[in-house]
Amino acid sequence: MPHHDDEIAGSASTANDAETMRSSNKLEMLKPFWFIIVIALTVLVLLIVFIAQNNQNIVISYLGFHWHTHLGIALLLSAVSGGIIVALLIGWRSVYINRKTAPEDRADRKHSS
């Protein structure tokens, strides 16, 4: 039959093991974020090099407006604009799909309870 002290030591050991597992799980969860940060910084460095190498002045005309800028900046702005348009379309589609499926989900929850 175990002593009371052994039970306390066993529960403390279990608590330490649980804490160790939680901290290791947190570290495992952070690995993808560090990977993404490293990739993002690499892309930013490549963008800086791209802009520095494409520094010829160009004239941009759009709907009667004219302005001067560097070629690298103009290409970067056009790529970012395209990315924003794609993000807006994906967001709109997600909202549309969620609105369409929401009544079905509510009906399923009513029947299951």
N, CA, C and O atoms as CSV, one atom per row, in Angstrom:
chain,resi,resn,atom,element,x,y,z
A,1,MET,N,N,0.838,-1.164,0.000
A,1,MET,CA,C,0.000,0.000,0.000
A,1,MET,C,C,0.896,1.245,0.000
A,1,MET,O,O,1.780,1.356,0.850
A,2,PRO,N,N,0.689,2.185,-0.938
A,2,PRO,CA,C,1.562,3.356,-1.001
A,2,PRO,C,C,1.288,4.316,0.147
A,2,PRO,O,O,0.166,4.435,0.640
A,3,HIS,N,N,2.341,4.985,0.550
A,3,HIS,CA,C,2.226,5.994,1.586
A,3,HIS,C,C,1.658,7.273,0.985
A,3,HIS,O,O,1.667,7.476,-0.229
A,4,HIS,N,N,1.163,8.128,1.877
A,4,HIS,CA,C,0.602,9.406,1.447
A,4,HIS,C,C,1.663,10.252,0.742
A,4,HIS,O,O,1.366,10.932,-0.240
A,5,ASP,N,N,2.918,10.209,1.252
A,5,ASP,CA,C,4.000,10.973,0.646
A,5,ASP,C,C,4.283,10.502,-0.776
A,5,ASP,O,O,4.593,11.312,-1.649
A,6,ASP,N,N,4.176,9.188,-1.014
A,6,ASP,CA,C,4.398,8.654,-2.357
A,6,ASP,C,C,3.333,9.153,-3.322
A,6,ASP,O,O,3.629,9.447,-4.480
A,7,GLU,N,N,2.082,9.250,-2.846
A,7,GLU,CA,C,0.999,9.738,-3.697
A,7,GLU,C,C,1.228,11.196,-4.072
A,7,GLU,O,O,1.007,11.590,-5.217
A,8,ILE,N,N,1.674,12.000,-3.100
A,8,ILE,CA,C,1.945,13.421,-3.368
A,8,ILE,C,C,3.089,13.548,-4.361
A,8,ILE,O,O,3.016,14.345,-5.296
A,9,ALA,N,N,4.151,12.766,-4.163
A,9,ALA,CA,C,5.290,12.808,-5.085
A,9,ALA,C,C,4.850,12.369,-6.472
A,9,ALA,O,O,5.283,12.944,-7.470
A,10,GLY,N,N,3.990,11.352,-6.545
A,10,GLY,CA,C,3.500,10.880,-7.836
A,10,GLY,C,C,2.667,11.928,-8.545
A,10,GLY,O,O,2.790,12.096,-9.759
A,11,SER,N,N,1.810,12.647,-7.803
A,11,SER,CA,C,0.988,13.680,-8.433
A,11,SER,C,C,1.845,14.868,-8.851
A,11,SER,O,O,1.561,15.504,-9.865
A,12,ALA,N,N,2.900,15.181,-8.077
A,12,ALA,CA,C,3.804,16.268,-8.455
A,12,ALA,C,C,4.554,15.896,-9.716
A,12,ALA,O,O,4.754,16.729,-10.600
A,13,SER,N,N,4.971,14.630,-9.797
A,13,SER,CA,C,5.672,14.164,-10.982
A,13,SER,C,C,4.767,14.239,-12.206
A,13,SER,O,O,5.205,14.632,-13.287
A,14,THR,N,N,3.498,13.858,-12.031
A,14,THR,CA,C,2.539,13.925,-13.128
A,14,THR,C,C,2.322,15.369,-13.561
A,14,THR,O,O,2.222,15.647,-14.756
A,15,ALA,N,N,2.248,16.288,-12.604
A,15,ALA,CA,C,2.069,17.707,-12.925
A,15,ALA,C,C,3.277,18.232,-13.687
A,15,ALA,O,O,3.124,18.996,-14.640
A,16,ASN,N,N,4.490,17.826,-13.273
A,16,ASN,CA,C,5.697,18.258,-13.979
A,16,ASN,C,C,5.729,17.702,-15.391
A,16,ASN,O,O,6.112,18.399,-16.331
A,17,ASP,N,N,5.325,16.444,-15.541
A,17,ASP,CA,C,5.280,15.841,-16.875
A,17,ASP,C,C,4.283,16.564,-17.766
A,17,ASP,O,O,4.561,16.815,-18.939
A,18,ALA,N,N,3.127,16.897,-17.213
A,18,ALA,CA,C,2.104,17.616,-17.991
A,18,ALA,C,C,2.616,18.987,-18.399
A,18,ALA,O,O,2.384,19.427,-19.526
A,19,GLU,N,N,3.317,19.674,-17.485
A,19,GLU,CA,C,3.860,20.996,-17.790
A,19,GLU,C,C,4.927,20.893,-18.873
A,19,GLU,O,O,4.986,21.733,-19.771
A,20,THR,N,N,5.764,19.870,-18.792
A,20,THR,CA,C,6.796,19.653,-19.799
A,20,THR,C,C,6.164,19.390,-21.166
A,20,THR,O,O,6.631,19.903,-22.182
A,21,MET,N,N,5.106,18.592,-21.180
A,21,MET,CA,C,4.427,18.291,-22.444
A,21,MET,C,C,3.780,19.545,-23.022
A,21,MET,O,O,3.819,19.763,-24.233
A,22,ARG,N,N,3.177,20.382,-22.149
A,22,ARG,CA,C,2.557,21.620,-22.629
A,22,ARG,C,C,3.589,22.554,-23.233
A,22,ARG,O,O,3.352,23.143,-24.288
A,23,SER,N,N,4.740,22.696,-22.572
A,23,SER,CA,C,5.770,23.594,-23.086
A,23,SER,C,C,6.362,23.045,-24.382
A,23,SER,O,O,6.678,23.821,-25.283
A,24,SER,N,N,6.518,21.726,-24.498
A,24,SER,CA,C,7.041,21.166,-25.741
A,24,SER,C,C,6.011,21.298,-26.859
A,24,SER,O,O,6.379,21.507,-28.015
A,25,ASN,N,N,4.705,21.178,-26.523
A,25,ASN,CA,C,3.668,21.383,-27.531
A,25,ASN,C,C,3.651,22.823,-28.015
A,25,ASN,O,O,3.438,23.081,-29.199
A,26,LYS,N,N,3.877,23.774,-27.093
A,26,LYS,CA,C,3.936,25.179,-27.490
A,26,LYS,C,C,5.092,25.409,-28.456
A,26,LYS,O,O,4.946,26.116,-29.453
A,27,LEU,N,N,6.246,24.803,-28.154
A,27,LEU,CA,C,7.391,24.950,-29.046
A,27,LEU,C,C,7.107,24.336,-30.411
A,27,LEU,O,O,7.486,24.903,-31.436
A,28,GLU,N,N,6.444,23.185,-30.433
A,28,GLU,CA,C,6.093,22.537,-31.700
A,28,GLU,C,C,5.144,23.416,-32.507
A,28,GLU,O,O,5.243,23.485,-33.732
A,29,MET,N,N,4.224,24.087,-31.814
A,29,MET,CA,C,3.275,24.943,-32.503
A,29,MET,C,C,3.942,26.198,-33.056
A,29,MET,O,O,3.471,26.757,-34.046
A,30,LEU,N,N,5.029,26.648,-32.435
A,30,LEU,CA,C,5.710,27.857,-32.878
A,30,LEU,C,C,6.634,27.607,-34.068
A,30,LEU,O,O,6.987,28.554,-34.771
A,31,LYS,N,N,7.029,26.372,-34.311
A,31,LYS,CA,C,7.951,26.079,-35.407
A,31,LYS,C,C,7.447,26.571,-36.762
A,31,LYS,O,O,8.218,27.181,-37.502
A,32,PRO,N,N,6.183,26.330,-37.118
A,32,PRO,CA,C,5.724,26.834,-38.418
A,32,PRO,C,C,5.777,28.356,-38.507
A,32,PRO,O,O,6.037,28.898,-39.581
A,33,PHE,N,N,5.536,29.056,-37.394
A,33,PHE,CA,C,5.577,30.511,-37.421
A,33,PHE,C,C,6.989,31.009,-37.681
A,33,PHE,O,O,7.179,31.952,-38.450
A,34,TRP,N,N,7.980,30.390,-37.053
A,34,TRP,CA,C,9.359,30.792,-37.311
A,34,TRP,C,C,9.743,30.505,-38.754
A,34,TRP,O,O,10.463,31.286,-39.376
A,35,PHE,N,N,9.269,29.393,-39.282
A,35,PHE,CA,C,9.543,29.053,-40.676
A,35,PHE,C,C,8.939,30.110,-41.595
A,35,PHE,O,O,9.584,30.541,-42.551
A,36,ILE,N,N,7.720,30.524,-41.315
A,36,ILE,CA,C,7.056,31.546,-42.124
A,36,ILE,C,C,7.779,32.877,-42.005
A,36,ILE,O,O,7.926,33.588,-42.999
A,37,ILE,N,N,8.233,33.228,-40.803
A,37,ILE,CA,C,8.958,34.483,-40.616
A,37,ILE,C,C,10.256,34.478,-41.413
A,37,ILE,O,O,10.598,35.482,-42.038
A,38,VAL,N,N,10.980,33.372,-41.402
A,38,VAL,CA,C,12.235,33.278,-42.166
A,38,VAL,C,C,11.948,33.415,-43.665
A,38,VAL,O,O,12.675,34.112,-44.373
A,39,ILE,N,N,10.906,32.762,-44.145
A,39,ILE,CA,C,10.551,32.872,-45.566
A,39,ILE,C,C,10.157,34.303,-45.907
A,39,ILE,O,O,10.569,34.827,-46.942
A,40,ALA,N,N,9.356,34.947,-45.042
A,40,ALA,CA,C,8.921,36.319,-45.293
A,40,ALA,C,C,10.110,37.273,-45.337
A,40,ALA,O,O,10.167,38.150,-46.199
A,41,LEU,N,N,11.052,37.112,-44.424
A,41,LEU,CA,C,12.238,37.976,-44.433
A,41,LEU,C,C,13.086,37.740,-45.681
A,41,LEU,O,O,13.646,38.685,-46.236
A,42,THR,N,N,13.181,36.502,-46.119
A,42,THR,CA,C,13.922,36.198,-47.349
A,42,THR,C,C,13.261,36.862,-48.547
A,42,THR,O,O,13.943,37.432,-49.398
A,43,VAL,N,N,11.940,36.792,-48.616
A,43,VAL,CA,C,11.209,37.432,-49.721
A,43,VAL,C,C,11.412,38.944,-49.676
A,43,VAL,O,O,11.588,39.575,-50.718
A,44,LEU,N,N,11.389,39.531,-48.476
A,44,LEU,CA,C,11.603,40.972,-48.369
A,44,LEU,C,C,13.000,41.372,-48.851
A,44,LEU,O,O,13.155,42.389,-49.527
A,45,VAL,N,N,13.997,40.590,-48.512
A,45,VAL,CA,C,15.359,40.882,-48.991
A,45,VAL,C,C,15.408,40.792,-50.513
A,45,VAL,O,O,16.010,41.639,-51.173
A,46,LEU,N,N,14.774,39.761,-51.065
A,46,LEU,CA,C,14.734,39.626,-52.524
A,46,LEU,C,C,13.992,40.791,-53.176
A,46,LEU,O,O,14.382,41.234,-54.256
A,47,LEU,N,N,12.941,41.291,-52.547
A,47,LEU,CA,C,12.221,42.449,-53.073
A,47,LEU,C,C,13.093,43.704,-53.055
A,47,LEU,O,O,13.071,44.496,-53.997
A,48,ILE,N,N,13.858,43.879,-51.981
A,48,ILE,CA,C,14.761,45.032,-51.907
A,48,ILE,C,C,15.787,44.969,-53.031
A,48,ILE,O,O,16.069,45.978,-53.676
A,49,VAL,N,N,16.344,43.785,-53.264
A,49,VAL,CA,C,17.305,43.615,-54.359
A,49,VAL,C,C,16.626,43.895,-55.699
A,49,VAL,O,O,17.205,44.554,-56.563
A,50,PHE,N,N,15.403,43.398,-55.876
A,50,PHE,CA,C,14.657,43.610,-57.114
A,50,PHE,C,C,14.441,45.097,-57.366
A,50,PHE,O,O,14.661,45.576,-58.479
A,51,ILE,N,N,14.015,45.829,-56.346
A,51,ILE,CA,C,13.760,47.264,-56.503
A,51,ILE,C,C,15.066,48.006,-56.777
A,51,ILE,O,O,15.103,48.915,-57.606
A,52,ALA,N,N,16.135,47.620,-56.081
A,52,ALA,CA,C,17.426,48.294,-56.280
A,52,ALA,C,C,17.964,48.073,-57.687
A,52,ALA,O,O,18.592,48.968,-58.253
A,53,GLN,N,N,17.728,46.893,-58.258
A,53,GLN,CA,C,18.249,46.612,-59.596
A,53,GLN,C,C,17.369,47.185,-60.704
A,53,GLN,O,O,17.822,47.319,-61.840
A,54,ASN,N,N,16.131,47.521,-60.395
A,54,ASN,CA,C,15.222,48.079,-61.390
A,54,ASN,C,C,14.865,49.508,-61.005
A,54,ASN,O,O,13.708,49.825,-60.728
A,55,ASN,N,N,15.879,50.360,-60.994
A,55,ASN,CA,C,15.674,51.731,-60.538
A,55,ASN,C,C,15.590,52.745,-61.674
A,55,ASN,O,O,15.805,53.937,-61.454
A,56,GLN,N,N,15.283,52.289,-62.879
A,56,GLN,CA,C,15.101,53.231,-63.973
A,56,GLN,C,C,13.796,53.991,-63.763
A,56,GLN,O,O,12.782,53.407,-63.378
A,57,ASN,N,N,13.830,55.300,-64.018
A,57,ASN,CA,C,12.619,56.098,-63.910
A,57,ASN,C,C,11.716,55.820,-65.098
A,57,ASN,O,O,12.170,55.743,-66.239
A,58,ILE,N,N,10.429,55.672,-64.811
A,58,ILE,CA,C,9.443,55.474,-65.878
A,58,ILE,C,C,8.272,56.414,-65.613
A,58,ILE,O,O,8.086,56.915,-64.504
A,59,VAL,N,N,7.487,56.636,-66.670
A,59,VAL,CA,C,6.280,57.446,-66.548
A,59,VAL,C,C,5.095,56.495,-66.594
A,59,VAL,O,O,4.975,55.682,-67.511
A,60,ILE,N,N,4.223,56.601,-65.603
A,60,ILE,CA,C,3.023,55.776,-65.565
A,60,ILE,C,C,1.836,56.674,-65.887
A,60,ILE,O,O,1.673,57.743,-65.299
A,61,SER,N,N,1.010,56.225,-66.829
A,61,SER,CA,C,-0.199,56.953,-67.195
A,61,SER,C,C,-1.394,56.066,-66.905
A,61,SER,O,O,-1.434,54.901,-67.301
A,62,TYR,N,N,-2.380,56.645,-66.198
A,62,TYR,CA,C,-3.579,55.883,-65.867
A,62,TYR,C,C,-4.753,56.846,-65.753
A,62,TYR,O,O,-4.760,57.734,-64.900
A,63,LEU,N,N,-5.724,56.667,-66.601
A,63,LEU,CA,C,-6.940,57.486,-66.608
A,63,LEU,C,C,-6.633,58.982,-66.618
A,63,LEU,O,O,-7.259,59.759,-65.897
A,64,GLY,N,N,-5.684,59.367,-67.426
A,64,GLY,CA,C,-5.350,60.780,-67.556
A,64,GLY,C,C,-4.350,61.286,-66.531
A,64,GLY,O,O,-3.885,62.421,-66.638
A,65,PHE,N,N,-4.010,60.476,-65.546
A,65,PHE,CA,C,-3.001,60.870,-64.563
A,65,PHE,C,C,-1.648,60.369,-65.035
A,65,PHE,O,O,-1.545,59.288,-65.616
A,66,HIS,N,N,-0.618,61.153,-64.785
A,66,HIS,CA,C,0.749,60.782,-65.158
A,66,HIS,C,C,1.652,61.030,-63.953
A,66,HIS,O,O,1.574,62.081,-63.316
A,67,TRP,N,N,2.496,60.072,-63.648
A,67,TRP,CA,C,3.473,60.273,-62.596
A,67,TRP,C,C,4.728,59.477,-62.894
A,67,TRP,O,O,4.712,58.512,-63.657
A,68,HIS,N,N,5.812,59.904,-62.274
A,68,HIS,CA,C,7.123,59.283,-62.451
A,68,HIS,C,C,7.423,58.427,-61.229
A,68,HIS,O,O,7.152,58.821,-60.095
A,69,THR,N,N,7.980,57.262,-61.477
A,69,THR,CA,C,8.394,56.376,-60.393
A,69,THR,C,C,9.467,55.428,-60.924
A,69,THR,O,O,9.755,55.401,-62.121
A,70,HIS,N,N,10.046,54.659,-60.020
A,70,HIS,CA,C,11.018,53.652,-60.427
A,70,HIS,C,C,10.285,52.413,-60.938
A,70,HIS,O,O,9.193,52.088,-60.472
A,71,LEU,N,N,10.891,51.741,-61.885
A,71,LEU,CA,C,10.295,50.542,-62.460
A,71,LEU,C,C,10.022,49.479,-61.393
A,71,LEU,O,O,8.954,48.866,-61.398
A,72,GLY,N,N,10.959,49.256,-60.490
A,72,GLY,CA,C,10.788,48.242,-59.449
A,72,GLY,C,C,9.606,48.543,-58.540
A,72,GLY,O,O,8.854,47.642,-58.167
A,73,ILE,N,N,9.446,49.813,-58.186
A,73,ILE,CA,C,8.319,50.210,-57.340
A,73,ILE,C,C,7.000,49.996,-58.080
A,73,ILE,O,O,6.032,49.513,-57.493
A,74,ALA,N,N,6.956,50.352,-59.363
A,74,ALA,CA,C,5.730,50.186,-60.145
A,74,ALA,C,C,5.342,48.717,-60.270
A,74,ALA,O,O,4.170,48.365,-60.136
A,75,LEU,N,N,6.324,47.864,-60.525
A,75,LEU,CA,C,6.028,46.435,-60.617
A,75,LEU,C,C,5.589,45.862,-59.276
A,75,LEU,O,O,4.683,45.030,-59.221
A,76,LEU,N,N,6.226,46.303,-58.200
A,76,LEU,CA,C,5.843,45.843,-56.867
A,76,LEU,C,C,4.418,46.275,-56.524
A,76,LEU,O,O,3.641,45.480,-55.995
A,77,LEU,N,N,4.071,47.523,-56.821
A,77,LEU,CA,C,2.719,48.006,-56.551
A,77,LEU,C,C,1.677,47.251,-57.370
A,77,LEU,O,O,0.584,46.973,-56.876
A,78,SER,N,N,2.002,46.922,-58.597
A,78,SER,CA,C,1.033,46.171,-59.404
A,78,SER,C,C,0.855,44.751,-58.860
A,78,SER,O,O,-0.259,44.227,-58.866
A,79,ALA,N,N,1.923,44.130,-58.397
A,79,ALA,CA,C,1.815,42.786,-57.816
A,79,ALA,C,C,1.020,42.821,-56.514
A,79,ALA,O,O,0.188,41.945,-56.275
A,80,VAL,N,N,1.264,43.819,-55.673
A,80,VAL,CA,C,0.524,43.949,-54.417
A,80,VAL,C,C,-0.951,44.211,-54.699
A,80,VAL,O,O,-1.820,43.663,-54.021
A,81,SER,N,N,-1.238,45.045,-55.694
A,81,SER,CA,C,-2.633,45.314,-56.068
A,81,SER,C,C,-3.325,44.039,-56.517
A,81,SER,O,O,-4.471,43.794,-56.141
A,82,GLY,N,N,-2.658,43.234,-57.305
A,82,GLY,CA,C,-3.227,41.952,-57.724
A,82,GLY,C,C,-3.463,41.031,-56.542
A,82,GLY,O,O,-4.484,40.345,-56.490
A,83,GLY,N,N,-2.539,41.003,-55.594
A,83,GLY,CA,C,-2.702,40.191,-54.390
A,83,GLY,C,C,-3.884,40.639,-53.549
A,83,GLY,O,O,-4.607,39.811,-52.995
A,84,ILE,N,N,-4.080,41.950,-53.452
A,84,ILE,CA,C,-5.221,42.478,-52.697
A,84,ILE,C,C,-6.532,42.078,-53.366
A,84,ILE,O,O,-7.486,41.706,-52.684
A,85,ILE,N,N,-6.586,42.151,-54.684
A,85,ILE,CA,C,-7.798,41.752,-55.411
A,85,ILE,C,C,-8.093,40.275,-55.169
A,85,ILE,O,O,-9.241,39.910,-54.913
A,86,VAL,N,N,-7.082,39.431,-55.246
A,86,VAL,CA,C,-7.279,37.992,-55.005
A,86,VAL,C,C,-7.741,37.752,-53.575
A,86,VAL,O,O,-8.644,36.945,-53.354
A,87,ALA,N,N,-7.142,38.432,-52.596
A,87,ALA,CA,C,-7.537,38.270,-51.193
A,87,ALA,C,C,-8.985,38.696,-50.981
A,87,ALA,O,O,-9.723,38.035,-50.250
A,88,LEU,N,N,-9.394,39.787,-51.610
A,88,LEU,CA,C,-10.784,40.235,-51.486
A,88,LEU,C,C,-11.745,39.223,-52.097
A,88,LEU,O,O,-12.800,38.947,-51.526
A,89,LEU,N,N,-11.392,38.674,-53.241
A,89,LEU,CA,C,-12.255,37.674,-53.872
A,89,LEU,C,C,-12.362,36.407,-53.028
A,89,LEU,O,O,-13.448,35.843,-52.894
A,90,ILE,N,N,-11.259,35.960,-52.466
A,90,ILE,CA,C,-11.289,34.773,-51.608
A,90,ILE,C,C,-12.111,35.049,-50.352
A,90,ILE,O,O,-12.885,34.194,-49.920
A,91,GLY,N,N,-11.953,36.230,-49.765
A,91,GLY,CA,C,-12.743,36.594,-48.593
A,91,GLY,C,C,-14.226,36.659,-48.911
A,91,GLY,O,O,-15.048,36.173,-48.135
A,92,TRP,N,N,-14.576,37.249,-50.039
A,92,TRP,CA,C,-15.979,37.332,-50.438
A,92,TRP,C,C,-16.556,35.942,-50.647
A,92,TRP,O,O,-17.676,35.664,-50.219
A,93,ARG,N,N,-15.803,35.069,-51.299
A,93,ARG,CA,C,-16.264,33.698,-51.541
A,93,ARG,C,C,-16.456,32.955,-50.219
A,93,ARG,O,O,-17.425,32.213,-50.060
A,94,SER,N,N,-15.555,33.148,-49.289
A,94,SER,CA,C,-15.660,32.497,-47.983
A,94,SER,C,C,-16.915,32.959,-47.250
A,94,SER,O,O,-17.637,32.139,-46.683
A,95,VAL,N,N,-17.180,34.263,-47.255
A,95,VAL,CA,C,-18.386,34.787,-46.608
A,95,VAL,C,C,-19.626,34.234,-47.297
A,95,VAL,O,O,-20.585,33.845,-46.631
A,96,TYR,N,N,-19.613,34.197,-48.611
A,96,TYR,CA,C,-20.754,33.683,-49.381
A,96,TYR,C,C,-21.033,32.213,-49.039
A,96,TYR,O,O,-22.182,31.828,-48.819
A,97,ILE,N,N,-19.986,31.410,-48.999
A,97,ILE,CA,C,-20.147,29.985,-48.682
A,97,ILE,C,C,-20.631,29.808,-47.247
A,97,ILE,O,O,-21.492,28.967,-46.990
A,98,ASN,N,N,-20.092,30.592,-46.304
A,98,ASN,CA,C,-20.528,30.490,-44.907
A,98,ASN,C,C,-21.991,30.883,-44.756
A,98,ASN,O,O,-22.718,30.265,-43.978
A,99,ARG,N,N,-22.432,31.899,-45.487
A,99,ARG,CA,C,-23.844,32.303,-45.409
A,99,ARG,C,C,-24.755,31.238,-46.000
A,99,ARG,O,O,-25.859,31.009,-45.506
A,100,LYS,N,N,-24.285,30.586,-47.065
A,100,LYS,CA,C,-25.100,29.544,-47.682
A,100,LYS,C,C,-25.218,28.316,-46.793
A,100,LYS,O,O,-26.284,27.706,-46.719
A,101,THR,N,N,-24.141,27.947,-46.121
A,101,THR,CA,C,-24.142,26.729,-45.308
A,101,THR,C,C,-24.640,26.976,-43.892
A,101,THR,O,O,-24.984,26.018,-43.200
A,102,ALA,N,N,-24.691,28.210,-43.439
A,102,ALA,CA,C,-25.102,28.501,-42.063
A,102,ALA,C,C,-26.522,28.021,-41.759
A,102,ALA,O,O,-26.714,27.406,-40.710
A,103,PRO,N,N,-27.533,28.260,-42.610
A,103,PRO,CA,C,-28.867,27.750,-42.284
A,103,PRO,C,C,-28.911,26.228,-42.176
A,103,PRO,O,O,-29.639,25.693,-41.341
A,104,GLU,N,N,-28.153,25.533,-42.998
A,104,GLU,CA,C,-28.099,24.071,-42.933
A,104,GLU,C,C,-27.475,23.621,-41.621
A,104,GLU,O,O,-27.941,22.659,-41.010
A,105,ASP,N,N,-26.424,24.309,-41.186
A,105,ASP,CA,C,-25.772,23.969,-39.922
A,105,ASP,C,C,-26.722,24.187,-38.750
A,105,ASP,O,O,-26.772,23.372,-37.829
A,106,ARG,N,N,-27.481,25.293,-38.783
A,106,ARG,CA,C,-28.437,25.567,-37.707
A,106,ARG,C,C,-29.512,24.493,-37.660
A,106,ARG,O,O,-29.903,24.045,-36.582
A,107,ALA,N,N,-29.991,24.078,-38.837
A,107,ALA,CA,C,-31.021,23.041,-38.877
A,107,ALA,C,C,-30.473,21.711,-38.353
A,107,ALA,O,O,-31.175,20.985,-37.649
A,108,ASP,N,N,-29.224,21.393,-38.694
A,108,ASP,CA,C,-28.597,20.169,-38.200
A,108,ASP,C,C,-28.466,20.191,-36.682
A,108,ASP,O,O,-28.674,19.174,-36.021
A,109,ARG,N,N,-28.122,21.344,-36.136
A,109,ARG,CA,C,-27.969,21.456,-34.686
A,109,ARG,C,C,-29.316,21.320,-33.973
A,109,ARG,O,O,-29.390,20.751,-32.884
A,110,LYS,N,N,-30.372,21.839,-34.587
A,110,LYS,CA,C,-31.704,21.719,-33.984
A,110,LYS,C,C,-32.137,20.262,-33.931
A,110,LYS,O,O,-32.677,19.810,-32.921
A,111,HIS,N,N,-31.907,19.530,-35.002
A,111,HIS,CA,C,-32.327,18.121,-35.072
A,111,HIS,C,C,-31.480,17.233,-34.164
A,111,HIS,O,O,-31.977,16.236,-33.639
A,112,SER,N,N,-30.214,17.579,-33.974
A,112,SER,CA,C,-29.348,16.723,-33.167
A,112,SER,C,C,-29.578,16.928,-31.668
A,112,SER,O,O,-29.252,16.039,-30.880
A,113,SER,N,N,-30.135,18.080,-31.247
A,113,SER,CA,C,-30.336,18.284,-29.804
A,113,SER,C,C,-31.667,17.812,-29.308
A,113,SER,O,O,-31.958,17.926,-28.117
